[in-house]
């Protein structure tokens, strides 16, 4: 196993992680920004007001993007397992 293989596997892992986390992070960022603007405009500083909508939005995002995320992860794992003979031998 040479250093290029290790770097390639690590790069693919980080890229897959970033692609899988991006939809959830973007949704939470947008919802959090909208709630922050609403709280600043109305001067309501309730902690649950920011937590509950984010939780609901993440749940909806997982329901919508979940199958795509699982298929992407399964594809990555299959590619990783397919590389085992080349990495060992």
N, CA and C atoms as an extended XYZ file, in Angstrom:
267
Properties=species:S:1:pos:R:3:atomname:S:1:resname:S:1:resid:I:1 pbc="F F F"
N         0.860       -1.174        0.000 N   UNK     1
C         0.000        0.000        0.000 CA  UNK     1
C         0.898        1.226        0.000 C   UNK     1
N         0.778        2.016       -1.039 N   UNK     2
C         1.626        3.196       -1.131 CA  UNK     2
C         0.882        4.442       -0.646 C   UNK     2
N         1.579        5.527       -0.444 N   UNK     3
C         0.951        6.737        0.076 CA  UNK     3
C        -0.143        7.310       -0.832 C   UNK     3
N        -0.015        7.119       -2.146 N   UNK     4
C        -1.043        7.635       -3.054 CA  UNK     4
C        -2.373        6.924       -2.839 C   UNK     4
N        -2.338        5.636       -2.555 N   UNK     5
C        -3.572        4.906       -2.288 CA  UNK     5
C        -4.233        5.396       -1.001 C   UNK     5
N        -3.433        5.625        0.005 N   UNK     6
C        -3.967        6.109        1.283 CA  UNK     6
C        -4.591        7.492        1.092 C   UNK     6
N        -3.900        8.360        0.366 N   UNK     7
C        -4.421        9.707        0.119 CA  UNK     7
C        -5.695        9.634       -0.715 C   UNK     7
N        -5.736        8.745       -1.685 N   UNK     8
C        -6.933        8.591       -2.515 CA  UNK     8
C        -8.128        8.107       -1.713 C   UNK     8
N        -7.904        7.116       -0.848 N   UNK     9
C        -8.989        6.607       -0.009 CA  UNK     9
C        -9.467        7.691        0.957 C   UNK     9
N        -8.538        8.420        1.552 N   UNK    10
C        -8.915        9.503        2.465 CA  UNK    10
C        -9.656       10.623        1.767 C   UNK    10
N        -9.214       10.958        0.559 N   UNK    11
C        -9.882       12.011       -0.212 CA  UNK    11
C       -11.300       11.601       -0.573 C   UNK    11
N       -11.462       10.350       -1.007 N   UNK    12
C       -12.807        9.866       -1.340 CA  UNK    12
C       -13.709        9.851       -0.109 C   UNK    12
N       -13.154        9.481        1.039 N   UNK    13
C       -13.946        9.462        2.275 CA  UNK    13
C       -14.398       10.872        2.658 C   UNK    13
N       -13.488       11.823        2.594 N   UNK    14
C       -13.852       13.203        2.950 CA  UNK    14
C       -14.847       13.793        1.950 C   UNK    14
N       -14.660       13.488        0.671 N   UNK    15
C       -15.585       13.995       -0.347 CA  UNK    15
C       -16.987       13.411       -0.139 C   UNK    15
N       -17.057       12.128        0.136 N   UNK    16
C       -18.353       11.489        0.375 CA  UNK    16
C       -19.016       12.060        1.625 C   UNK    16
N       -18.236       12.251        2.669 N   UNK    17
C       -18.777       12.823        3.904 CA  UNK    17
C       -19.318       14.229        3.677 C   UNK    17
N       -18.595       15.031        2.910 N   UNK    18
C       -19.034       16.396        2.640 CA  UNK    18
C       -20.310       16.416        1.810 C   UNK    18
N       -20.378       15.554        0.801 N   UNK    19
C       -21.564       15.504       -0.057 CA  UNK    19
C       -22.779       15.008        0.730 C   UNK    19
N       -22.583       14.069        1.634 N   UNK    20
C       -23.703       13.544        2.420 CA  UNK    20
C       -24.175       14.535        3.485 C   UNK    20
N       -23.263       15.295        4.041 N   UNK    21
C       -23.635       16.237        5.107 CA  UNK    21
C       -24.173       17.561        4.568 C   UNK    21
N       -23.852       17.890        3.332 N   UNK    22
C       -24.213       19.199        2.783 CA  UNK    22
C       -25.711       19.487        2.807 C   UNK    22
N       -26.586       18.585        2.359 N   UNK    23
C       -28.020       18.933        2.386 CA  UNK    23
C       -28.534       19.254        3.785 C   UNK    23
N       -28.118       18.460        4.764 N   UNK    24
C       -28.581       18.711        6.126 CA  UNK    24
C       -28.043       20.033        6.663 C   UNK    24
N       -26.761       20.294        6.418 N   UNK    25
C       -26.165       21.532        6.918 CA  UNK    25
C       -26.768       22.768        6.254 C   UNK    25
N       -27.045       22.673        4.969 N   UNK    26
C       -27.631       23.814        4.261 CA  UNK    26
C       -29.033       24.108        4.787 C   UNK    26
N       -29.826       23.062        4.999 N   UNK    27
C       -31.184       23.254        5.514 CA  UNK    27
C       -31.145       23.877        6.905 C   UNK    27
N       -30.275       23.372        7.773 N   UNK    28
C       -30.173       23.918        9.130 CA  UNK    28
C       -29.680       25.363        9.093 C   UNK    28
N       -28.761       25.665        8.194 N   UNK    29
C       -28.257       27.030        8.079 CA  UNK    29
C       -29.356       27.990        7.641 C   UNK    29
N       -30.127       27.608        6.647 N   UNK    30
C       -31.195       28.480        6.142 CA  UNK    30
C       -32.280       28.668        7.194 C   UNK    30
N       -32.703       27.589        7.825 N   UNK    31
C       -33.737       27.689        8.862 CA  UNK    31
C       -33.229       28.513       10.043 C   UNK    31
N       -32.001       28.286       10.458 N   UNK    32
C       -31.429       29.047       11.573 CA  UNK    32
C       -31.338       30.531       11.272 C   UNK    32
N       -30.951       30.868       10.041 N   UNK    33
C       -30.879       32.277        9.660 CA  UNK    33
C       -32.261       32.919        9.666 C   UNK    33
N       -33.252       32.216        9.111 N   UNK    34
C       -34.611       32.761        9.074 CA  UNK    34
C       -35.157       32.960       10.484 C   UNK    34
N       -34.910       32.022       11.361 N   UNK    35
C       -35.398       32.144       12.737 CA  UNK    35
C       -34.651       33.253       13.474 C   UNK    35
N       -33.368       33.407       13.207 N   UNK    36
C       -32.602       34.489       13.846 CA  UNK    36
C       -33.133       35.855       13.429 C   UNK    36
N       -33.453       36.001       12.159 N   UNK    37
C       -34.029       37.264       11.684 CA  UNK    37
C       -35.385       37.501       12.340 C   UNK    37
N       -36.195       36.450       12.436 N   UNK    38
C       -37.498       36.569       13.085 CA  UNK    38
C       -37.351       36.936       14.561 C   UNK    38
N       -36.400       36.305       15.249 N   UNK    39
C       -36.191       36.617       16.662 CA  UNK    39
C       -35.665       38.033       16.852 C   UNK    39
N       -34.823       38.485       15.950 N   UNK    40
C       -34.307       39.852       16.061 CA  UNK    40
C       -35.403       40.877       15.798 C   UNK    40
N       -36.286       40.563       14.869 N   UNK    41
C       -37.359       41.509       14.543 CA  UNK    41
C       -38.410       41.568       15.640 C   UNK    41
N       -38.711       40.438       16.255 N   UNK    42
C       -39.767       40.415       17.268 CA  UNK    42
C       -39.228       40.468       18.693 C   UNK    42
N       -37.937       40.374       18.875 N   UNK    43
C       -37.269       40.370       20.167 CA  UNK    43
C       -37.757       39.248       21.072 C   UNK    43
N       -38.085       38.109       20.451 N   UNK    44
C       -38.441       36.909       21.203 CA  UNK    44
C       -37.192       36.034       21.254 C   UNK    44
N       -36.687       35.771       22.446 N   UNK    45
C       -35.469       34.982       22.588 CA  UNK    45
C       -35.767       33.663       23.285 C   UNK    45
N       -36.542       32.858       22.641 N   UNK    46
C       -36.887       31.545       23.173 CA  UNK    46
C       -36.005       30.496       22.512 C   UNK    46
N       -35.344       29.647       23.325 N   UNK    47
C       -34.428       28.644       22.787 CA  UNK    47
C       -35.150       27.586       21.964 C   UNK    47
N       -36.322       27.173       22.417 N   UNK    48
C       -37.041       26.128       21.687 CA  UNK    48
C       -37.561       26.636       20.347 C   UNK    48
N       -37.702       27.933       20.206 N   UNK    49
C       -38.171       28.493       18.943 CA  UNK    49
C       -37.154       28.255       17.834 C   UNK    49
N       -35.888       28.168       18.171 N   UNK    50
C       -34.882       27.890       17.149 CA  UNK    50
C       -34.594       26.394       17.016 C   UNK    50
N       -34.811       25.628       18.060 N   UNK    51
C       -34.458       24.208       18.036 CA  UNK    51
C       -35.507       23.352       17.336 C   UNK    51
N       -36.759       23.555       17.643 N   UNK    52
C       -37.826       22.705       17.120 CA  UNK    52
C       -37.957       22.813       15.597 C   UNK    52
N       -37.982       24.000       15.007 N   UNK    53
C       -38.065       24.058       13.535 CA  UNK    53
C       -36.859       23.428       12.842 C   UNK    53
N       -35.669       23.586       13.423 N   UNK    54
C       -34.484       22.943       12.844 CA  UNK    54
C       -34.619       21.425       12.897 C   UNK    54
N       -35.107       20.906       13.995 N   UNK    55
C       -35.294       19.475       14.149 CA  UNK    55
C       -36.301       18.936       13.140 C   UNK    55
N       -37.395       19.650       12.961 N   UNK    56
C       -38.409       19.240       11.993 CA  UNK    56
C       -37.858       19.325       10.571 C   UNK    56
N       -37.124       20.382       10.260 N   UNK    57
C       -36.556       20.539        8.921 CA  UNK    57
C       -35.536       19.451        8.614 C   UNK    57
N       -34.726       19.080        9.590 N   UNK    58
C       -33.753       18.009        9.382 CA  UNK    58
C       -34.471       16.676        9.177 C   UNK    58
N       -35.522       16.426        9.924 N   UNK    59
C       -36.281       15.186        9.757 CA  UNK    59
C       -36.898       15.116        8.358 C   UNK    59
N       -37.457       16.209        7.889 N   UNK    60
C       -38.042       16.248        6.543 CA  UNK    60
C       -36.957       16.062        5.486 C   UNK    60
N       -35.815       16.689        5.689 N   UNK    61
C       -34.705       16.548        4.743 CA  UNK    61
C       -34.205       15.111        4.694 C   UNK    61
N       -34.134       14.451        5.837 N   UNK    62
C       -33.705       13.053        5.855 CA  UNK    62
C       -34.724       12.181        5.132 C   UNK    62
N       -36.001       12.462        5.294 N   UNK    63
C       -37.024       11.679        4.597 CA  UNK    63
C       -36.910       11.876        3.087 C   UNK    63
N       -36.664       13.112        2.664 N   UNK    64
C       -36.588       13.402        1.225 CA  UNK    64
C       -35.265       12.922        0.632 C   UNK    64
N       -34.148       13.258        1.280 N   UNK    65
C       -32.824       12.956        0.719 CA  UNK    65
C       -32.240       11.645        1.237 C   UNK    65
N       -32.920       10.982        2.156 N   UNK    66
C       -32.399        9.766        2.753 CA  UNK    66
C       -32.064        8.666        1.764 C   UNK    66
N       -32.975        8.332        0.844 N   UNK    67
C       -32.638        7.268       -0.121 CA  UNK    67
C       -31.410        7.600       -0.967 C   UNK    67
N       -31.293        8.844       -1.388 N   UNK    68
C       -30.113        9.245       -2.154 CA  UNK    68
C       -28.856        9.147       -1.302 C   UNK    68
N       -28.940        9.565       -0.044 N   UNK    69
C       -27.783        9.510        0.845 CA  UNK    69
C       -27.356        8.063        1.092 C   UNK    69
N       -28.317        7.185        1.291 N   UNK    70
C       -27.992        5.774        1.526 CA  UNK    70
C       -27.370        5.154        0.286 C   UNK    70
N       -27.922        5.453       -0.892 N   UNK    71
C       -27.351        4.872       -2.113 CA  UNK    71
C       -25.941        5.395       -2.366 C   UNK    71
N       -25.705        6.654       -2.058 N   UNK    72
C       -24.355        7.216       -2.209 CA  UNK    72
C       -23.372        6.540       -1.255 C   UNK    72
N       -23.798        6.303       -0.025 N   UNK    73
C       -22.939        5.654        0.958 CA  UNK    73
C       -22.682        4.194        0.585 C   UNK    73
N       -23.708        3.503        0.109 N   UNK    74
C       -23.534        2.112       -0.301 CA  UNK    74
C       -22.568        2.026       -1.482 C   UNK    74
N       -22.678        2.937       -2.427 N   UNK    75
C       -21.760        2.958       -3.562 CA  UNK    75
C       -20.327        3.184       -3.095 C   UNK    75
N       -20.138        4.091       -2.168 N   UNK    76
C       -18.795        4.350       -1.641 CA  UNK    76
C       -18.233        3.116       -0.942 C   UNK    76
N       -19.047        2.464       -0.129 N   UNK    77
C       -18.578        1.287        0.606 CA  UNK    77
C       -18.262        0.144       -0.357 C   UNK    77
N       -19.080       -0.030       -1.401 N   UNK    78
C       -18.795       -1.069       -2.392 CA  UNK    78
C       -17.471       -0.798       -3.097 C   UNK    78
N       -17.220        0.455       -3.434 N   UNK    79
C       -15.947        0.806       -4.065 CA  UNK    79
C       -14.785        0.566       -3.107 C   UNK    79
N       -14.986        0.875       -1.852 N   UNK    80
C       -13.942        0.674       -0.858 CA  UNK    80
C       -13.628       -0.814       -0.679 C   UNK    80
N       -14.666       -1.640       -0.607 N   UNK    81
C       -14.456       -3.082       -0.484 CA  UNK    81
C       -13.830       -3.663       -1.745 C   UNK    81
N       -14.162       -3.100       -2.900 N   UNK    82
C       -13.572       -3.592       -4.150 CA  UNK    82
C       -12.076       -3.284       -4.222 C   UNK    82
N       -11.627       -2.278       -3.505 N   UNK    83
C       -10.206       -1.901       -3.513 CA  UNK    83
C        -9.358       -2.751       -2.569 C   UNK    83
N        -9.984       -3.528       -1.703 N   UNK    84
C        -9.224       -4.295       -0.706 CA  UNK    84
C        -8.193       -5.222       -1.332 C   UNK    84
N        -8.510       -6.001       -2.373 N   UNK    85
C        -7.475       -6.872       -2.939 CA  UNK    85
C        -6.279       -6.106       -3.505 C   UNK    85
N        -6.543       -4.925       -4.076 N   UNK    86
C        -5.451       -4.136       -4.643 CA  UNK    86
C        -4.611       -3.476       -3.559 C   UNK    86
N        -5.228       -3.137       -2.447 N   UNK    87
C        -4.498       -2.509       -1.352 CA  UNK    87
C        -3.637       -3.544       -0.620 C   UNK    87
N        -4.168       -4.727       -0.426 N   UNK    88
C        -3.429       -5.769        0.292 CA  UNK    88
C        -2.327       -6.356       -0.581 C   UNK    88
N        -2.672       -6.658       -1.832 N   UNK    89
C        -1.734       -7.395       -2.670 CA  UNK    89
C        -0.878       -6.496       -3.457 C   UNK    89
